[in-house]
Amino acid sequence: MYQFVEIRKALGISQARLAAMTGISRSALNEVERGKRVPYPGWQQRIAEALGTCEEIAFQKLSGNGGLET
């Protein structure tokens, strides 16, 4: 899972709302969040911008316990 999922949840933004904000389908966004789909570079930028962060932070991978991977 990527850091942007935690950021999205902390901001109280649903997957459906983030999908609408970015122009990415909700099903594709769900697959990216679950690690079942590699996001296109353009998607990374749109997701990060919608959440008010940068791509480097938004797309850091989280470990299984919710912490950042090192």
MMTF fields as JSON, N, C-alpha, C and O atoms, coordinates in Angstrom:
{
  "mmtfVersion": "1.0.0",
  "mmtfProducer": "UNKNOWN",
  "numBonds": 279,
  "numAtoms": 280,
  "numGroups": 70,
  "numChains": 1,
  "numModels": 1,
  "chainsPerModel": [1],
  "groupsPerChain": [70],
  "chainIdList": ["A"],
  "bondAtomList": [4, 2, 8, 6, 12, 10, 16, 14, 20, 18, 24, 22, 28, 26, 32, 30, 36, 34, 40, 38, 44, 42, 48, 46, 52, 50, 56, 54, 60, 58, 64, 62, 68, 66, 72, 70, 76, 74, 80, 78, 84, 82, 88, 86, 92, 90, 96, 94, 100, 98, 104, 102, 108, 106, 112, 110, 116, 114, 120, 118, 124, 122, 128, 126, 132, 130, 136, 134, 140, 138, 144, 142, 148, 146, 152, 150, 156, 154, 160, 158, 164, 162, 168, 166, 172, 170, 176, 174, 180, 178, 184, 182, 188, 186, 192, 190, 196, 194, 200, 198, 204, 202, 208, 206, 212, 210, 216, 214, 220, 218, 224, 222, 228, 226, 232, 230, 236, 234, 240, 238, 244, 242, 248, 246, 252, 250, 256, 254, 260, 258, 264, 262, 268, 266, 272, 270, 276, 274],
  "bondOrderList": [1, 1, 1, 1, 1, 1, 1, 1, 1, 1, 1, 1, 1, 1, 1, 1, 1, 1, 1, 1, 1, 1, 1, 1, 1, 1, 1, 1, 1, 1, 1, 1, 1, 1, 1, 1, 1, 1, 1, 1, 1, 1, 1, 1, 1, 1, 1, 1, 1, 1, 1, 1, 1, 1, 1, 1, 1, 1, 1, 1, 1, 1, 1, 1, 1, 1, 1, 1, 1],
  "groupList": [{"groupName": "MET", "atomNameList": ["N", "CA", "C", "O"], "elementList": ["N", "C", "C", "O"], "formalChargeList": [0, 0, 0, 0], "bondAtomList": [1, 0, 2, 1, 3, 2], "bondOrderList": [1, 1, 2], "singleLetterCode": "M", "chemCompType": "L-PEPTIDE LINKING"}, {"groupName": "TYR", "atomNameList": ["N", "CA", "C", "O"], "elementList": ["N", "C", "C", "O"], "formalChargeList": [0, 0, 0, 0], "bondAtomList": [1, 0, 2, 1, 3, 2], "bondOrderList": [1, 1, 2], "singleLetterCode": "Y", "chemCompType": "L-PEPTIDE LINKING"}, {"groupName": "GLN", "atomNameList": ["N", "CA", "C", "O"], "elementList": ["N", "C", "C", "O"], "formalChargeList": [0, 0, 0, 0], "bondAtomList": [1, 0, 2, 1, 3, 2], "bondOrderList": [1, 1, 2], "singleLetterCode": "Q", "chemCompType": "L-PEPTIDE LINKING"}, {"groupName": "PHE", "atomNameList": ["N", "CA", "C", "O"], "elementList": ["N", "C", "C", "O"], "formalChargeList": [0, 0, 0, 0], "bondAtomList": [1, 0, 2, 1, 3, 2], "bondOrderList": [1, 1, 2], "singleLetterCode": "F", "chemCompType": "L-PEPTIDE LINKING"}, {"groupName": "VAL", "atomNameList": ["N", "CA", "C", "O"], "elementList": ["N", "C", "C", "O"], "formalChargeList": [0, 0, 0, 0], "bondAtomList": [1, 0, 2, 1, 3, 2], "bondOrderList": [1, 1, 2], "singleLetterCode": "V", "chemCompType": "L-PEPTIDE LINKING"}, {"groupName": "GLU", "atomNameList": ["N", "CA", "C", "O"], "elementList": ["N", "C", "C", "O"], "formalChargeList": [0, 0, 0, 0], "bondAtomList": [1, 0, 2, 1, 3, 2], "bondOrderList": [1, 1, 2], "singleLetterCode": "E", "chemCompType": "L-PEPTIDE LINKING"}, {"groupName": "ILE", "atomNameList": ["N", "CA", "C", "O"], "elementList": ["N", "C", "C", "O"], "formalChargeList": [0, 0, 0, 0], "bondAtomList": [1, 0, 2, 1, 3, 2], "bondOrderList": [1, 1, 2], "singleLetterCode": "I", "chemCompType": "L-PEPTIDE LINKING"}, {"groupName": "ARG", "atomNameList": ["N", "CA", "C", "O"], "elementList": ["N", "C", "C", "O"], "formalChargeList": [0, 0, 0, 0], "bondAtomList": [1, 0, 2, 1, 3, 2], "bondOrderList": [1, 1, 2], "singleLetterCode": "R", "chemCompType": "L-PEPTIDE LINKING"}, {"groupName": "LYS", "atomNameList": ["N", "CA", "C", "O"], "elementList": ["N", "C", "C", "O"], "formalChargeList": [0, 0, 0, 0], "bondAtomList": [1, 0, 2, 1, 3, 2], "bondOrderList": [1, 1, 2], "singleLetterCode": "K", "chemCompType": "L-PEPTIDE LINKING"}, {"groupName": "ALA", "atomNameList": ["N", "CA", "C", "O"], "elementList": ["N", "C", "C", "O"], "formalChargeList": [0, 0, 0, 0], "bondAtomList": [1, 0, 2, 1, 3, 2], "bondOrderList": [1, 1, 2], "singleLetterCode": "A", "chemCompType": "L-PEPTIDE LINKING"}, {"groupName": "LEU", "atomNameList": ["N", "CA", "C", "O"], "elementList": ["N", "C", "C", "O"], "formalChargeList": [0, 0, 0, 0], "bondAtomList": [1, 0, 2, 1, 3, 2], "bondOrderList": [1, 1, 2], "singleLetterCode": "L", "chemCompType": "L-PEPTIDE LINKING"}, {"groupName": "GLY", "atomNameList": ["N", "CA", "C", "O"], "elementList": ["N", "C", "C", "O"], "formalChargeList": [0, 0, 0, 0], "bondAtomList": [1, 0, 2, 1, 3, 2], "bondOrderList": [1, 1, 2], "singleLetterCode": "G", "chemCompType": "PEPTIDE LINKING"}, {"groupName": "SER", "atomNameList": ["N", "CA", "C", "O"], "elementList": ["N", "C", "C", "O"], "formalChargeList": [0, 0, 0, 0], "bondAtomList": [1, 0, 2, 1, 3, 2], "bondOrderList": [1, 1, 2], "singleLetterCode": "S", "chemCompType": "L-PEPTIDE LINKING"}, {"groupName": "THR", "atomNameList": ["N", "CA", "C", "O"], "elementList": ["N", "C", "C", "O"], "formalChargeList": [0, 0, 0, 0], "bondAtomList": [1, 0, 2, 1, 3, 2], "bondOrderList": [1, 1, 2], "singleLetterCode": "T", "chemCompType": "L-PEPTIDE LINKING"}, {"groupName": "ASN", "atomNameList": ["N", "CA", "C", "O"], "elementList": ["N", "C", "C", "O"], "formalChargeList": [0, 0, 0, 0], "bondAtomList": [1, 0, 2, 1, 3, 2], "bondOrderList": [1, 1, 2], "singleLetterCode": "N", "chemCompType": "L-PEPTIDE LINKING"}, {"groupName": "PRO", "atomNameList": ["N", "CA", "C", "O"], "elementList": ["N", "C", "C", "O"], "formalChargeList": [0, 0, 0, 0], "bondAtomList": [1, 0, 2, 1, 3, 2], "bondOrderList": [1, 1, 2], "singleLetterCode": "P", "chemCompType": "L-PEPTIDE LINKING"}, {"groupName": "TRP", "atomNameList": ["N", "CA", "C", "O"], "elementList": ["N", "C", "C", "O"], "formalChargeList": [0, 0, 0, 0], "bondAtomList": [1, 0, 2, 1, 3, 2], "bondOrderList": [1, 1, 2], "singleLetterCode": "W", "chemCompType": "L-PEPTIDE LINKING"}, {"groupName": "CYS", "atomNameList": ["N", "CA", "C", "O"], "elementList": ["N", "C", "C", "O"], "formalChargeList": [0, 0, 0, 0], "bondAtomList": [1, 0, 2, 1, 3, 2], "bondOrderList": [1, 1, 2], "singleLetterCode": "C", "chemCompType": "L-PEPTIDE LINKING"}],
  "groupTypeList": [0, 1, 2, 3, 4, 5, 6, 7, 8, 9, 10, 11, 6, 12, 2, 9, 7, 10, 9, 9, 0, 13, 11, 6, 12, 7, 12, 9, 10, 14, 5, 4, 5, 7, 11, 8, 7, 4, 15, 1, 15, 11, 16, 2, 2, 7, 6, 9, 5, 9, 10, 11, 13, 17, 5, 5, 6, 9, 3, 2, 8, 10, 12, 11, 14, 11, 11, 10, 5, 13],
  "groupIdList": [1, 2, 3, 4, 5, 6, 7, 8, 9, 10, 11, 12, 13, 14, 15, 16, 17, 18, 19, 20, 21, 22, 23, 24, 25, 26, 27, 28, 29, 30, 31, 32, 33, 34, 35, 36, 37, 38, 39, 40, 41, 42, 43, 44, 45, 46, 47, 48, 49, 50, 51, 52, 53, 54, 55, 56, 57, 58, 59, 60, 61, 62, 63, 64, 65, 66, 67, 68, 69, 70],
  "secStructList": [7, 5, 2, 2, 2, 2, 2, 2, 2, 2, 6, 6, 7, 7, 2, 2, 2, 2, 2, 2, 2, 2, 6, 7, 7, 2, 2, 2, 2, 2, 2, 2, 2, 6, 6, 1, 1, 7, 7, 7, 2, 2, 2, 2, 2, 2, 2, 2, 2, 2, 6, 6, 1, 7, 2, 2, 2, 2, 6, 7, 5, 5, 7, 6, 6, 1, 1, 5, 7, 7],
  "xCoordList": [0.852, 0.0, 0.9, 2.008, 0.395, 1.14, 0.714, -0.39, 1.595, 1.344, 0.11, -0.591, -0.17, -1.308, -2.624, -3.562, -2.715, -3.948, -4.17, -5.285, -3.115, -3.216, -3.515, -4.297, -2.902, -3.163, -4.624, -5.3, -5.103, -6.501, -7.449, -8.384, -7.207, -8.075, -8.001, -9.021, -6.799, -6.626, -7.365, -7.852, -7.441, -8.158, -9.661, -10.412, -10.104, -11.528, -12.056, -13.229, -11.188, -11.582, -11.838, -10.987, -12.994, -13.33, -12.611, -12.122, -12.56, -12.004, -12.793, -12.214, -14.101, -14.949, -14.648, -14.593, -14.455, -14.151, -12.782, -12.629, -11.779, -10.449, -10.478, -9.804, -11.249, -11.39, -11.96, -11.48, -12.977, -13.577, -12.595, -12.562, -11.806, -10.838, -9.715, -9.157, -9.385, -8.233, -8.594, -7.74, -9.852, -10.253, -9.843, -9.845, -9.492, -9.132, -10.357, -11.0, -10.683, -11.868, -11.673, -10.554, -12.791, -12.725, -12.163, -11.409, -12.52, -12.023, -10.508, -9.803, -10.007, -8.565, -7.844, -6.787, -8.408, -7.812, -7.771, -6.783, -8.839, -8.884, -7.787, -7.145, -7.562, -6.511, -5.128, -4.259, -4.918, -3.637, -3.446, -2.37, -4.478, -4.383, -4.059, -3.321, -4.596, -4.368, -3.095, -2.76, -2.382, -1.149, -1.371, -0.456, -2.563, -2.893, -2.645, -2.72, -2.348, -2.123, -1.034, -1.026, -0.125, 0.941, 0.368, -0.16, 0.47, -0.09, 0.752, 1.981, 0.088, 0.791, 1.437, 0.91, 2.577, 3.221, 2.279, 2.331, 1.443, 0.484, -0.508, -0.936, -0.871, -1.78, -1.112, -1.742, 0.151, 0.872, 0.828, 0.569, 1.077, 1.074, -0.321, -0.455, -1.355, -2.725, -3.168, -3.82, -2.819, -3.184, -2.469, -3.089, -1.171, -0.391, -0.926, -1.113, -1.17, -1.679, -3.049, -3.306, -3.921, -5.259, -5.195, -6.057, -4.165, -4.02, -3.092, -2.841, -2.587, -1.751, -0.37, 0.186, 0.179, 1.515, 2.309, 1.826, 3.525, 4.35, 4.334, 3.98, 4.72, 4.72, 5.633, 5.291, 6.778, 7.744, 7.147, 7.396, 6.359, 5.718, 4.495, 4.321, 3.657, 2.411, 2.655, 1.864, 3.752, 3.98, 5.082, 5.683, 5.338, 6.193, 5.375, 4.183, 6.02, 5.31, 5.29, 6.257, 4.158, 4.01, 4.278, 3.95, 4.871, 5.087, 3.754, 2.763, 3.732, 2.515, 1.898, 0.693, 2.705, 2.18, 1.805, 1.519, 1.803, 1.377, 2.514, 2.295, 3.724, 4.871, 5.493, 5.213, 6.345, 7.036, 8.11, 8.786, 8.272, 9.373, 10.659, 10.672, 11.735, 13.045, 13.929, 15.063],
  "yCoordList": [-1.171, 0.0, 1.236, 1.224, 2.29, 3.534, 4.53, 4.448, 5.452, 6.486, 7.318, 7.782, 7.514, 8.361, 7.819, 8.587, 6.514, 5.941, 6.475, 6.858, 6.501, 7.024, 8.522, 9.007, 9.248, 10.682, 10.907, 11.759, 10.136, 10.252, 10.033, 10.807, 8.977, 8.658, 9.736, 10.109, 10.237, 11.282, 12.565, 13.292, 12.83, 14.012, 13.787, 14.722, 12.553, 12.239, 12.214, 12.501, 11.869, 11.817, 10.359, 9.494, 10.104, 8.744, 8.421, 9.308, 7.136, 6.729, 7.354, 7.822, 7.364, 7.922, 9.404, 9.88, 10.13, 11.568, 11.784, 12.649, 11.004, 11.148, 10.797, 11.438, 9.795, 9.427, 10.604, 10.916, 11.248, 12.394, 13.562, 14.27, 13.762, 14.861, 14.666, 15.64, 13.412, 13.11, 12.678, 12.67, 12.32, 11.817, 10.372, 9.897, 9.673, 8.249, 7.466, 7.847, 6.394, 5.637, 5.091, 4.801, 4.957, 4.451, 3.038, 2.694, 2.218, 0.837, 0.809, 0.02, 1.66, 1.717, 2.24, 1.727, 3.25, 3.799, 2.736, 2.621, 1.969, 0.889, -0.132, -0.602, -0.481, -1.438, -0.89, -1.629, 0.406, 1.032, 0.975, 0.614, 1.326, 1.315, -0.072, -0.199, -1.103, -2.48, -3.098, -4.239, -2.343, -2.855, -3.823, -4.553, -3.839, -4.741, -4.107, -4.777, -2.807, -2.08, -1.051, -0.365, -0.949, 0.059, 1.364, 1.394, 2.442, 3.702, 4.306, 4.261, 4.862, 5.594, 6.827, 7.36, 7.289, 8.485, 9.688, 10.436, 9.884, 10.991, 10.853, 11.848, 9.624, 9.385, 9.756, 10.346, 9.415, 9.733, 11.231, 11.662, 12.01, 13.464, 13.963, 14.794, 13.47, 13.92, 13.546, 14.342, 12.341, 11.92, 12.778, 13.265, 12.961, 13.765, 15.19, 15.726, 15.797, 17.172, 17.269, 18.213, 16.314, 16.329, 16.241, 16.776, 15.561, 15.387, 16.429, 16.397, 17.345, 18.419, 17.985, 18.535, 17.006, 16.523, 16.312, 16.608, 15.8, 15.528, 14.029, 13.214, 13.688, 12.281, 11.431, 10.296, 11.964, 11.194, 10.737, 9.619, 11.611, 11.245, 10.371, 9.341, 10.771, 10.044, 8.594, 7.716, 8.34, 6.987, 6.23, 5.307, 6.634, 5.798, 4.569, 4.667, 3.425, 2.195, 2.04, 2.358, 1.542, 1.263, -0.215, -1.066, -0.504, -1.902, -2.485, -1.764, -3.754, -4.437, -3.909, -4.057, -3.284, -2.772, -1.303, -0.678, -0.745, 0.638, 1.65, 2.833, 1.202, 2.105, 2.179, 1.357, 3.177, 3.336, 2.29, 1.943, 1.781, 0.852, 1.642, 2.778, 1.04, 1.725, 1.061, 1.492],
  "zCoordList": [0.0, 0.0, 0.0, 0.537, -0.612, -0.707, 0.379, 0.915, 0.684, 1.684, 1.329, 2.229, 0.046, -0.315, 0.217, 0.431, 0.436, 0.986, 2.395, 2.748, 3.195, 4.559, 4.544, 5.362, 3.627, 3.506, 3.126, 3.702, 2.149, 1.72, 2.884, 3.087, 3.646, 4.786, 5.862, 6.441, 6.13, 7.145, 6.762, 7.627, 5.474, 4.989, 4.882, 4.604, 5.101, 5.023, 3.604, 3.366, 2.655, 1.247, 0.863, 1.07, 0.312, -0.118, -1.42, -2.119, -1.725, -3.02, -4.154, -5.134, -4.03, -5.078, -5.277, -6.411, -4.188, -4.291, -4.922, -5.783, -4.502, -5.086, -6.571, -7.377, -6.925, -8.339, -9.129, -10.219, -8.581, -9.258, -9.348, -10.354, -8.31, -8.283, -9.298, -9.803, -9.595, -10.442, -11.855, -12.742, -12.065, -13.374, -13.605, -14.741, -12.537, -12.597, -12.139, -11.162, -12.821, -12.401, -10.994, -10.569, -10.28, -8.917, -8.883, -7.973, -9.858, -9.87, -10.101, -9.472, -10.993, -11.23, -9.987, -9.62, -9.344, -8.125, -7.027, -6.301, -6.912, -5.932, -6.199, -5.259, -7.446, -7.796, -7.47, -7.008, -7.707, -7.354, -5.84, -5.364, -5.088, -3.625, -3.09, -2.113, -3.71, -3.239, -3.805, -3.485, -4.65, -5.233, -6.377, -6.758, -6.925, -8.03, -9.391, -10.421, -9.388, -10.639, -10.4, -9.378, -11.338, -11.265, -11.809, -12.92, -11.032, -11.523, -12.639, -12.597, -13.623, -14.672, -14.036, -13.06, -14.577, -14.018, -13.936, -12.96, -14.913, -14.869, -13.733, -13.147, -13.424, -12.303, -10.995, -10.118, -10.86, -9.625, -9.361, -8.237, -10.382, -10.231, -9.855, -8.956, -10.524, -10.252, -8.844, -8.169, -8.395, -7.042, -6.008, -5.063, -6.187, -5.234, -5.158, -4.066, -6.296, -6.315, -5.649, -4.902, -5.909, -5.317, -3.795, -3.097, -3.286, -1.838, -1.211, -0.006, -2.026, -1.506, -1.062, -0.112, -1.745, -1.402, -2.692, -3.785, -2.551, -3.727, -4.025, -3.173, -5.235, -5.643, -4.769, -4.436, -4.4, -3.608, -2.277, -1.825, -1.66, -0.387, -0.647, 0.004, -1.583, -1.844, -2.223, -1.879, -2.935, -3.439, -2.714, -3.262, -1.47, -0.628, -0.266, 0.026, -0.287, 0.065, 1.577, 2.27, 2.07, 3.49, 3.739, 2.912, 4.875, 5.249, 5.709, 5.827, 5.96, 6.376, 7.641, 7.845, 8.519, 9.776, 9.691, 10.711, 8.487, 8.308, 8.348, 8.088, 8.669, 8.677, 7.31, 6.438, 7.129, 5.852, 5.708, 6.676, 4.486, 4.205, 4.12, 3.647, 4.577, 4.499, 3.481, 3.274]
}
